[in-house]
Amino acid sequence: MAFAETFKALSDPVRRSILELLKKGPLSAGEIGSHFDMTGATISYHLKMLKQADLVFESREGNYIYYQLNTTVLEEIMLWFSELKGGDQDA
């Protein structure tokens, strides 16, 4: 996993808000965009950044593309943080 891309994607508050929305289940770009006061092109850009960081994946159903949270990457980050923290060891 490329942590740099992941943390770059997570550094933006809009992208973090999109991840929060996807926590409840898959949404189309239009459904995601309805929660923000920005253009569809801007929403597409944020979704592209999240996809590049493997934080979301997409699936096509008919004419719609649905975006879904990729919890695997988030679990890897949490595991890395946990390992970085280490256990209670005497010095």
Sequence and secondary structure as in RCSB ss.txt:
>XXXX:A:sequence
MAFAETFKALSDPVRRSILELLKKGPLSAGEIGSHFDMTGATISYHLKMLKQADLVFESREGNYIYYQLNTTVLE
EIMLWFSELKGGDQDA
>XXXX:A:secstr
  HHHHHHHHTSHHHHHHHHHHTTS EEHHHHHTTSSS HHHHHHHHHHHHHTTSEEEEEETTEEEEEE HHHHH
HHHHHHHHHH      
